[in-house]
Amino acid sequence: MKVQSTSIIIVDETSKLRFSEPVLYDTVSGISVEIRDHDKDNDTLVVIMNMEVENLDVGTFETEKELLRLVNLLSWKHNLFISKYRTTGYQHSETKDNTHVIVMAETLHITATVSALKTVGSEGIEQMSSILEKEYAEETADILLKWRDVLREESPIGRLILMFQILEGLYGTRKGVDTWIRQTEPNIELRMSGRNGDEEVCIYTYLRDCVHAKPENQTFPFSDVEKNIINFQALFKKALYANFPDLPSV
């Protein structure tokens, strides 16, 4: 059975993405995929998948699996906060009363929006196709999902804590993370922290400690979090590259 699915990916209003031309690629499992801009909504991408499967249930499963993989890779490649994604309809052919008919599910209407855009040119589209065609290790797929969870977190404090927790999983302990950061960034700002305030740590570990155990009468350093979160996110990404070498370059 030939099945065509239509899905949409809605990018958060703070991080729009447009392609100068459709992105085309074929998956290892044989699905032909096209990603293109929605013709009305600047925050929406349309994903068309064509596949040959045993039945519609298999087509549905393959669509949802590839859509999740695609969303995670787009988020990683372009630092996108993807707010929603869903399949809006399926089309397949079948024989009914000796007549070949096309069965099509109803698709959803998307309202128009206007916002600032990031446009990807031909070279970037070719690179994106190459990234999407590859098969990634299970551990890499898991970390891409965690990466998207980080970007989904709207609070800078929540994002910092999520990233530090993932790093603790990679480097064993809070101390292990702090050591890696200081080795990677020798000129990193240092602060005094710890239960007694007598432990010298990097600024990111200090901010992490402030969330978990803020000393009495100390004002939480919100401005420091906001000032440092972008640099920490870049360092976090560097750590992921070091531990998952098959992650696509950005």
Backbone hydrogen bonds in HBPLUS format (Angstrom, degrees):
<---DONOR---> <-ACCEPTOR-->    atom                        ^
c    i                          cat <-CA-CA->   ^        H-A-AA   ^      H-
h    n   atom  resd res      DA  || num        DHA   H-A  angle D-A-AA Bond
n    s   type  num  typ     dist DA aas  dist angle  dist       angle   num
A0053-VAL N   A0001-MET O   2.83 MM  52  5.34 159.7  1.87 161.2 158.8     1
A0003-VAL N   A0051-MET O   2.89 MM  48  5.45 167.5  1.90 160.2 164.5     2
A0051-MET N   A0003-VAL O   2.95 MM  48  5.45 155.5  2.01 155.9 163.4     3
A0004-GLN N   A0091-GLN O   2.72 MM  87  5.04 162.4  1.75 156.7 162.2     4
A0091-GLN N   A0004-GLN O   2.69 MM  87  5.04 146.3  1.80 150.6 160.9     5
A0005-SER N   A0049-MET O   2.86 MM  44  5.20 153.5  1.93 145.6 154.1     6
A0049-MET N   A0005-SER O   2.99 MM  44  5.20 162.3  2.03 144.8 150.2     7
A0006-THR N   A0089-GLY O   2.87 MM  83  5.29 160.7  1.91 157.0 156.7     8
A0088-THR N   A0006-THR O   2.72 MM  82  5.70 146.9  1.83 142.9 154.4     9
A0089-GLY N   A0006-THR O   3.25 MM  83  5.29 140.4  2.42 149.4 146.4    10
A0007-SER N   A0047-VAL O   2.86 MM  40  4.99 157.1  1.91 146.5 153.4    11
A0047-VAL N   A0007-SER O   2.84 MM  40  4.99 170.2  1.85 140.2 142.0    12
A0008-ILE N   A0086-ARG O   2.87 MM  78  5.69 160.8  1.90 165.1 168.9    13
A0086-ARG N   A0008-ILE O   3.07 MM  78  5.69 154.7  2.14 153.5 160.8    14
A0009-ILE N   A0045-LEU O   2.88 MM  36  5.07 154.1  1.95 144.3 150.1    15
A0045-LEU N   A0009-ILE O   2.85 MM  36  5.07 160.6  1.89 146.4 153.0    16
A0010-ILE N   A0084-LYS O   2.79 MM  74  5.11 167.2  1.81 149.9 153.4    17
A0083-SER N   A0010-ILE O   2.98 MM  73  5.91 122.8  2.32 143.8 160.2    18
A0084-LYS N   A0010-ILE O   3.31 MM  74  5.11 169.4  2.32 140.2 141.7    19
A0011-VAL N   A0043-ASP O   2.83 MM  32  5.26 156.8  1.88 153.3 159.6    20
A0012-ASP N   A0081-PHE O   2.84 MM  69  5.60 167.3  1.85 164.9 168.9    21
A0015-SER N   A0012-ASP O   3.00 MM   3  5.76 169.9  2.01 127.0 130.3    22
A0018-ARG N   A0118-LYS O   2.68 MM 100  5.91 154.1  1.74 158.4 156.3    23
A0120-VAL N   A0018-ARG O   2.69 MM 102  6.12 153.4  1.76 151.0 158.9    24
A0020-SER N   A0120-VAL O   2.88 MM 100  5.90 161.9  1.91 166.9 161.0    25
A0023-VAL N   A0035-ILE O   2.83 MM  12  4.97 160.9  1.86 148.9 153.6    26
A0035-ILE N   A0023-VAL O   2.82 MM  12  4.97 157.3  1.88 144.5 151.9    27
A0025-TYR N   A0033-VAL O   3.10 MM   8  5.44 156.7  2.16 148.4 152.8    28
A0033-VAL N   A0025-TYR O   2.84 MM   8  5.44 173.8  1.84 177.4 178.0    29
A0027-THR N   A0031-ILE O   2.91 MM   4  5.22 159.9  1.95 146.9 152.1    30
A0030-GLY N   A0027-THR O   3.00 MM   3  5.25 162.9  2.03 109.0 113.9    31
A0032-SER N   A0050-ASN O   2.99 MM  18  5.19 164.8  2.02 159.8 158.2    32
A0050-ASN N   A0032-SER O   2.88 MM  18  5.19 158.8  1.92 149.8 156.9    33
A0034-GLU N   A0048-ILE O   2.86 MM  14  5.12 152.8  1.93 150.5 158.3    34
A0048-ILE N   A0034-GLU O   2.83 MM  14  5.12 164.8  1.85 153.6 158.3    35
A0036-ARG N   A0046-VAL O   2.93 MM  10  5.35 162.3  1.96 153.7 159.6    36
A0046-VAL N   A0036-ARG O   2.80 MM  10  5.35 174.7  1.81 169.2 170.0    37
A0038-HIS N   A0044-THR O   3.14 MM   6  5.61 151.4  2.22 154.1 145.6    38
A0044-THR N   A0041-ASP O   3.27 MM   3  5.46 161.8  2.31 114.0 114.2    39
A0059-GLY N   A0055-ASN O   3.15 MM   4  6.48 156.2  2.21 145.3 152.5    40
A0060-THR N   A0056-LEU O   2.79 MM   4  6.04 150.1  1.88 150.1 157.8    41
A0061-PHE N   A0057-ASP O   3.01 MM   4  6.27 161.5  2.05 147.5 152.0    42
A0062-GLU N   A0058-VAL O   2.91 MM   4  6.12 168.5  1.92 156.0 158.7    43
A0063-THR N   A0059-GLY O   2.95 MM   4  6.02 152.8  2.03 141.2 148.9    44
A0064-GLU N   A0060-THR O   3.03 MM   4  6.25 169.1  2.04 153.9 155.9    45
A0065-LYS N   A0061-PHE O   3.00 MM   4  6.17 158.1  2.05 151.0 157.4    46
A0066-GLU N   A0062-GLU O   3.02 MM   4  6.12 166.0  2.04 147.1 150.8    47
A0067-LEU N   A0063-THR O   2.85 MM   4  5.94 153.8  1.92 150.3 158.6    48
A0068-LEU N   A0064-GLU O   3.12 MM   4  6.23 158.0  2.18 142.0 146.5    49
A0069-ARG N   A0065-LYS O   3.21 MM   4  6.46 160.6  2.25 144.0 149.2    50
A0070-LEU N   A0066-GLU O   2.85 MM   4  6.01 158.9  1.89 149.7 155.7    51
A0071-VAL N   A0067-LEU O   2.91 MM   4  6.08 163.6  1.94 150.9 154.8    52
A0072-ASN N   A0068-LEU O   3.09 MM   4  6.27 163.8  2.11 150.2 154.1    53
A0073-LEU N   A0069-ARG O   3.08 MM   4  6.30 159.6  2.12 148.4 153.8    54
A0074-LEU N   A0070-LEU O   2.91 MM   4  6.12 160.9  1.94 156.1 161.3    55
A0075-SER N   A0071-VAL O   2.99 MM   4  6.11 160.5  2.03 147.8 153.3    56
A0076-TRP N   A0072-ASN O   3.03 MM   4  6.26 155.4  2.09 143.9 150.4    57
A0077-LYS N   A0073-LEU O   2.89 MM   4  5.98 173.5  1.89 153.9 156.0    58
A0078-HIS N   A0074-LEU O   3.03 MM   4  5.94 165.9  2.05 149.7 153.3    59
A0079-ASN N   A0075-SER O   2.91 MM   4  5.19 110.0  2.42 135.5 143.8    60
A0080-LEU N   A0075-SER O   3.12 MM   5  4.41 142.3  2.27 114.4 123.8    61
A0105-ALA N   A0090-TYR O   2.83 MM  15  5.37 163.3  1.86 159.8 165.5    62
A0092-HIS N   A0103-VAL O   2.96 MM  11  5.44 155.0  2.02 151.1 158.8    63
A0103-VAL N   A0092-HIS O   2.84 MM  11  5.44 173.3  1.84 170.3 168.4    64
A0094-GLU N   A0101-VAL O   3.07 MM   7  5.69 160.4  2.11 157.9 163.3    65
A0101-VAL N   A0094-GLU O   2.91 MM   7  5.69 174.5  1.91 172.4 170.8    66
A0096-LYS N   A0099-THR O   2.77 MM   3  5.14 167.3  1.79 151.0 149.7    67
A0099-THR N   A0096-LYS O   2.95 MM   3  5.14 146.3  2.07 103.4 114.2    68
A0125-ILE N   A0121-GLY O   2.93 MM   4  6.16 149.0  2.02 151.9 161.9    69
A0126-GLU N   A0122-SER O   2.99 MM   4  6.25 156.4  2.05 150.4 155.8    70
A0127-GLN N   A0123-GLU O   3.08 MM   4  6.35 156.1  2.14 145.1 151.6    71
A0128-MET N   A0124-GLY O   2.85 MM   4  6.04 152.3  1.93 143.1 151.1    72
A0129-SER N   A0125-ILE O   2.94 MM   4  6.18 155.8  2.00 148.9 154.5    73
A0130-SER N   A0126-GLU O   3.17 MM   4  6.43 157.5  2.22 143.8 149.3    74
A0131-ILE N   A0127-GLN O   3.03 MM   4  6.34 154.0  2.10 148.0 154.9    75
A0132-LEU N   A0128-MET O   2.99 MM   4  6.20 160.0  2.03 151.8 156.8    76
A0133-GLU N   A0129-SER O   3.05 MM   4  6.20 140.2  2.21 146.5 156.2    77
A0134-LYS N   A0131-ILE O   3.38 MM   3  5.67 146.4  2.50 102.8 111.3    78
A0140-THR N   A0137-ALA O   3.04 MM   3  5.17 119.3  2.42  98.6 113.8    79
A0141-ALA N   A0137-ALA O   2.97 MM   4  6.33 157.5  2.02 156.1 162.7    80
A0142-ASP N   A0138-GLU O   2.99 MM   4  6.27 151.1  2.08 146.9 154.7    81
A0143-ILE N   A0139-GLU O   3.06 MM   4  6.34 154.7  2.12 143.9 150.0    82
A0144-LEU N   A0140-THR O   2.99 MM   4  6.22 148.0  2.09 148.0 156.7    83
A0145-LEU N   A0141-ALA O   3.20 MM   4  6.45 147.2  2.32 139.9 147.7    84
A0146-LYS N   A0142-ASP O   3.08 MM   4  6.46 152.1  2.16 144.9 152.5    85
A0147-TRP N   A0143-ILE O   2.85 MM   4  6.06 149.3  1.95 142.6 151.4    86
A0148-ARG N   A0144-LEU O   3.09 MM   4  6.36 155.1  2.16 142.9 148.2    87
A0149-ASP N   A0145-LEU O   3.09 MM   4  6.40 145.2  2.21 140.5 150.3    88
A0150-VAL N   A0146-LYS O   2.99 MM   4  6.35 146.5  2.10 145.7 154.4    89
A0150-VAL N   A0147-TRP O   3.09 MM   3  5.11 119.5  2.47  93.8 108.6    90
A0151-LEU N   A0147-TRP O   3.13 MM   4  6.56 159.4  2.17 151.9 155.8    91
A0152-ARG N   A0148-ARG O   2.96 MM   4  6.10 135.3  2.17 138.9 151.4    92
A0153-GLU N   A0150-VAL O   3.13 MM   3  5.44 145.9  2.25 105.3 114.7    93
A0159-ARG N   A0155-SER O   2.88 MM   4  6.14 155.0  1.95 153.6 161.2    94
A0160-LEU N   A0156-PRO O   2.95 MM   4  6.13 156.8  2.01 143.1 149.1    95
A0161-ILE N   A0157-ILE O   3.02 MM   4  6.29 162.4  2.05 153.0 157.2    96
A0162-LEU N   A0158-GLY O   3.00 MM   4  6.17 160.6  2.04 146.9 152.2    97
A0163-MET N   A0159-ARG O   3.01 MM   4  6.21 165.6  2.04 152.6 156.0    98
A0164-PHE N   A0160-LEU O   2.96 MM   4  6.16 160.1  2.00 148.9 154.8    99
A0165-GLN N   A0161-ILE O   2.90 MM   4  6.07 155.6  1.96 149.7 156.2   100
A0166-ILE N   A0162-LEU O   3.08 MM   4  6.35 155.3  2.14 147.9 153.9   101
A0167-LEU N   A0163-MET O   2.99 MM   4  6.26 157.6  2.04 148.5 155.0   102
A0168-GLU N   A0164-PHE O   2.86 MM   4  6.13 147.7  1.96 145.9 155.0   103
A0169-GLY N   A0165-GLN O   3.13 MM   4  6.44 142.5  2.28 138.7 148.1   104
A0169-GLY N   A0166-ILE O   3.09 MM   3  5.08 122.8  2.43  93.6 108.1   105
A0170-LEU N   A0166-ILE O   3.16 MM   4  6.54 134.3  2.38 137.4 149.8   106
A0170-LEU N   A0167-LEU O   2.97 MM   3  4.93 126.6  2.26  93.7 108.4   107
A0171-TYR N   A0167-LEU O   2.78 MM   4  6.00 155.1  1.84 157.5 164.3   108
A0172-GLY N   A0168-GLU O   2.79 MM   4  5.16 113.8  2.23 135.2 140.9   109
A0177-VAL N   A0173-THR O   3.01 MM   4  6.35 152.0  2.09 147.9 154.5   110
A0178-ASP N   A0174-ARG O   2.96 MM   4  6.26 165.3  1.99 152.6 156.5   111
A0179-THR N   A0175-LYS O   2.90 MM   4  6.08 159.3  1.94 149.8 155.3   112
A0180-TRP N   A0176-GLY O   3.06 MM   4  6.24 159.8  2.10 143.5 148.6   113
A0181-ILE N   A0177-VAL O   2.93 MM   4  6.21 163.5  1.96 157.2 161.6   114
A0182-ARG N   A0178-ASP O   3.01 MM   4  6.20 164.5  2.04 150.9 154.8   115
A0183-GLN N   A0179-THR O   2.97 MM   4  6.13 145.5  2.09 145.8 155.3   116
A0184-THR N   A0180-TRP O   2.89 MM   4  6.02 149.5  1.99 146.5 155.1   117
A0185-GLU N   A0181-ILE O   2.75 MM   4  5.84 156.3  1.81 153.0 159.7   118
A0188-ILE N   A0185-GLU O   3.01 MM   3  5.42 156.0  2.07 128.2 126.7   119
A0203-ILE N   A0189-GLU O   2.91 MM  14  5.57 133.6  2.13 158.7 152.6   120
A0191-ARG N   A0201-VAL O   2.80 MM  10  5.56 161.1  1.83 162.8 169.4   121
A0201-VAL N   A0191-ARG O   2.88 MM  10  5.56 169.4  1.89 168.5 170.9   122
A0193-SER N   A0199-GLU O   2.66 MM   6  5.08 159.8  1.70 146.4 153.7   123
A0199-GLU N   A0193-SER O   2.99 MM   6  5.08 163.7  2.02 143.2 140.2   124
A0197-GLY N   A0194-GLY O   3.08 MM   3  4.88 156.5  2.14  99.7 107.0   125
A0206-TYR N   A0202-CYS O   2.99 MM   4  6.24 159.9  2.03 156.3 162.9   126
A0207-LEU N   A0203-ILE O   2.97 MM   4  6.21 156.2  2.02 145.5 151.0   127
A0208-ARG N   A0204-TYR O   3.00 MM   4  6.20 153.8  2.07 141.6 149.1   128
A0209-ASP N   A0205-THR O   2.84 MM   4  6.11 155.0  1.91 149.4 156.0   129
A0210-CYS N   A0206-TYR O   2.93 MM   4  6.23 145.8  2.05 145.3 155.0   130
A0211-VAL N   A0207-LEU O   3.29 MM   4  6.59 142.3  2.44 141.8 149.8   131
A0211-VAL N   A0208-ARG O   3.21 MM   3  5.39 130.7  2.46  98.7 110.7   132
A0212-HIS N   A0208-ARG O   3.26 MM   4  6.59 158.7  2.31 147.8 153.0   133
A0213-ALA N   A0209-ASP O   2.82 MM   4  5.82 163.3  1.85 157.1 161.1   134
A0218-GLN N   A0215-PRO O   3.18 MM   3  5.61 148.4  2.28 136.9 134.3   135
A0222-PHE N   A0220-PHE O   2.91 MM   2  5.82 134.6  2.12 109.8  96.0   136
A0224-ASP N   A0221-PRO O   3.12 MM   3  5.30 123.9  2.45 100.3 114.1   137
A0225-VAL N   A0221-PRO O   3.20 MM   4  6.60 151.9  2.28 150.7 158.3   138
A0226-GLU N   A0222-PHE O   3.05 MM   4  6.39 167.9  2.07 159.3 161.0   139
A0227-LYS N   A0223-SER O   2.92 MM   4  6.03 149.3  2.02 141.7 150.6   140
A0228-ASN N   A0224-ASP O   3.02 MM   4  6.05 141.0  2.18 140.7 149.4   141
A0228-ASN N   A0225-VAL O   3.20 MM   3  5.30 128.8  2.48  97.8 110.7   142
A0229-ILE N   A0225-VAL O   2.93 MM   4  5.70 131.3  2.17 155.5 164.6   143
A0232-PHE N   A0228-ASN O   2.98 MM   4  6.15 157.0  2.04 155.7 163.1   144
A0233-GLN N   A0229-ILE O   2.92 MM   4  6.07 148.4  2.02 142.5 151.0   145
A0234-ALA N   A0230-ILE O   3.08 MM   4  6.40 150.1  2.17 144.6 151.9   146
A0235-LEU N   A0231-ASN O   2.99 MM   4  6.27 153.6  2.06 144.7 152.0   147
A0236-PHE N   A0232-PHE O   2.77 MM   4  5.94 152.6  1.84 147.4 155.6   148
A0237-LYS N   A0233-GLN O   3.01 MM   4  6.23 150.6  2.10 140.7 147.8   149
A0238-LYS N   A0234-ALA O   3.08 MM   4  6.38 146.3  2.20 138.4 147.4   150
A0239-ALA N   A0235-LEU O   3.00 MM   4  6.37 148.2  2.10 146.2 154.5   151
A0240-LEU N   A0236-PHE O   3.06 MM   4  6.42 149.8  2.15 144.9 153.0   152
A0241-TYR N   A0237-LYS O   2.99 MM   4  6.31 157.0  2.04 149.5 155.2   153
A0242-ALA N   A0238-LYS O   3.05 MM   4  6.31 152.1  2.13 143.4 150.8   154
A0243-ASN N   A0239-ALA O   3.12 MM   4  6.36 139.7  2.29 142.0 152.0   155
A0243-ASN N   A0240-LEU O   3.19 MM   3  5.18 127.6  2.48  94.9 108.1   156
A0244-PHE N   A0240-LEU O   2.76 MM   4  5.74 138.0  1.93 151.6 162.5   157
A0247-LEU N   A0244-PHE O   3.04 MM   3  5.88 163.6  2.07 131.2 132.3   158
